[in-house]
Amino acid sequence: MSSVIQTTEEEAIAKTIQVYVDGGISGRSDDMKHAFHKDATISGYVGPDLLSGPIQHLYDWNDGNGPATGLQSRITNIDVYETIATARIELDNWTGRKFTDMFTLLKIDGHWKIMSKVFYLHVE
């Protein structure tokens, strides 16, 4: 794959991730749903407890958490191969919390969709 195509795919993936971040900032899951496939999953630990299941868990938490107006995000890595990709993002101040997320993405009908979100909630 040429570097021009690769850059374009990375930019498209970054835009998908930004939809997710914007939903965190607004505190409305409806604003982030477009970034995820309908069958996406989420997994990670909240303290000692494993949270794993459908992405609806994220939507419910986001809606209950409220707007994260101070949220700062930084994509640290995107790796693309044809129609699959992984991405890592650092999120600071999601209403006082810090997360590291790793996504797997799939290109479906020309659009990148997050298929899974695995997260690490940093200890304060």
Solvent accessible surface area in square Angstrom, and as a share of the most:
residue,aa,sasa,rsa
1,M,115,0.51
2,S,59,0.38
3,S,87,0.56
4,V,113,0.65
5,I,90,0.45
6,Q,44,0.20
7,T,67,0.39
8,T,79,0.46
9,E,22,0.10
10,E,56,0.25
11,E,96,0.43
12,A,37,0.28
13,I,0,0.00
14,A,33,0.26
15,K,145,0.62
16,T,15,0.09
17,I,2,0.01
18,Q,80,0.36
19,V,43,0.24
20,Y,0,0.00
21,V,3,0.02
22,D,65,0.34
23,G,0,0.00
24,G,0,0.00
25,I,61,0.31
26,S,26,0.17
27,G,7,0.07
28,R,142,0.52
29,S,5,0.03
30,D,109,0.57
31,D,52,0.27
32,M,0,0.00
33,K,79,0.34
34,H,132,0.59
35,A,1,0.01
36,F,9,0.04
37,H,42,0.19
38,K,170,0.72
39,D,89,0.46
40,A,2,0.01
41,T,62,0.36
42,I,5,0.03
43,S,32,0.20
44,G,6,0.06
45,Y,127,0.48
46,V,77,0.44
47,G,56,0.54
48,P,123,0.77
49,D,94,0.49
50,L,110,0.55
51,L,53,0.27
52,S,64,0.41
53,G,18,0.18
54,P,81,0.51
55,I,7,0.04
56,Q,85,0.38
57,H,71,0.32
58,L,7,0.03
59,Y,15,0.06
60,D,84,0.43
61,W,86,0.30
62,N,0,0.00
63,D,80,0.41
64,G,72,0.69
65,N,38,0.19
66,G,18,0.17
67,P,80,0.50
68,A,2,0.01
69,T,115,0.67
70,G,33,0.32
71,L,14,0.07
72,Q,124,0.55
73,S,46,0.30
74,R,151,0.55
75,I,60,0.31
76,T,55,0.32
77,N,78,0.40
78,I,31,0.16
79,D,86,0.45
80,V,13,0.07
81,Y,157,0.60
82,E,95,0.42
83,T,71,0.41
84,I,96,0.49
85,A,5,0.04
86,T,63,0.37
87,A,3,0.02
88,R,96,0.35
89,I,1,0.00
90,E,16,0.07
91,L,0,0.00
92,D,55,0.29
93,N,73,0.38
94,W,3,0.01
95,T,54,0.32
96,G,51,0.49
97,R,77,0.28
98,K,85,0.36
99,F,19,0.08
100,T,15,0.09
101,D,0,0.00
102,M,102,0.45
103,F,2,0.01
104,T,62,0.36
105,L,5,0.02
106,L,61,0.31
107,K,61,0.26
108,I,53,0.27
109,D,134,0.69
110,G,53,0.51
111,H,114,0.51
112,W,10,0.03
113,K,37,0.16
114,I,0,0.00
115,M,51,0.23
116,S,26,0.17
117,K,9,0.04
118,V,81,0.46
119,F,16,0.07
120,Y,118,0.45
121,L,42,0.21
122,H,53,0.24
123,V,135,0.78
124,E,181,0.81
